């Protein structure tokens, strides 16, 4: 899987990812085509509230919608945090939550 792979801005895998490249690759593996950027991915499905989150939902952070992760349940997500920080599982409470989208 992608866990532990390095963050590289603009990378879409399989050896490195940025945040939206990771979510795009994850959904692509399921046969679903997502737009490339965080800002466009938030409109790639139906918006859901934080209380309705389900595994596979895209979770977005910061007021400028500048970060995205893939919700895996239990308040956790997989994301590519930033340069120097490899792909990892993290609590969604770690950053200011901005919204969520259900893709399929």
N, C-alpha and C positions, 0 to 999 in steps of 0.2 A: 503493500500500500504506500500511501504518500507520507505517512507519519515519519518525521525525522528528515524529510527532504528539505534542502535549503530554500530560503526565500530569495528569489531573484526578481526584481521589478520587471514586469512584462512577460514573465515566463509562464507557460501553460502546461508544463510537464513534458515527459514523465519524470525527469531528473531534478527539476526545480519548478517552483510555482511562485506567483504572487497571489494575493488573496482571491481575486476574482478568477484568475487562471485555475486555481484549485477547485473552486465551486463549479466552474465551467467543465473541467475535466471529469469531476465526479458525476455530474448529470449526463455528460456525453457517454460515459461508461454504461449508463442506463438507457441510452438511445434517445436522450432529450437534448436538443440544441439550445444552449443559452447564449445571450449576447456576451460580449467580451469584457465589458467594464462593470464595476460595482454600480455605477450610477444608472446604467441601463438594465442591469439585472433586477433591480428593485421593481421594475415594471414588467417583468417577464412572467408574471403569474398573478394569482389572487392574493391581495394583502390579507394577512391574518394578524390577530392581536397576540400579544405576548402570552396570554393565558390559553390560547388555542394552539400553541406550538406543537408540532409533531416532527419526528425524525425525518430528515430530508428537506425541511424548510430552510430557506435562505434567511439568515439573520444579519441585520445591518446595524452599523454603529456610527456614532458622531452625527452632529447636525448636518454636516455636508454630505452625508451618505458616503463616507470615504473608506469604509471597511466592511467586508462581508465574510461570514463564516457559514458552515453547514451544520445545522442543528442535528444532534444525535440522540437527544432525549436526556432526561434527568438534569436539565439546566446546563448541559454541556454542549460544546460545539467542537468541530475540527476546523482549524483555520491556519493560514500562513501569516504569522503576526507582522514581521518586519525584517529588513536585512539583519542578518546575524542571529535571527531566531527561527529555528526550523519549524516545519509543520508540526502542530501539536494539538492535543485536546485541552480545552480550557473552559472555565465557567463563563456563561454569557454575561454574568454580572461584572466581569472584569473591566468592561468598557461601557460608555453610555449607549444604551439601547435606542435605536432610532426607528425600528420597524422590522417586519418580516414578510416574506412572500412565499406562498405555496406554489411550486412550479407545476406539478402534475396531479 
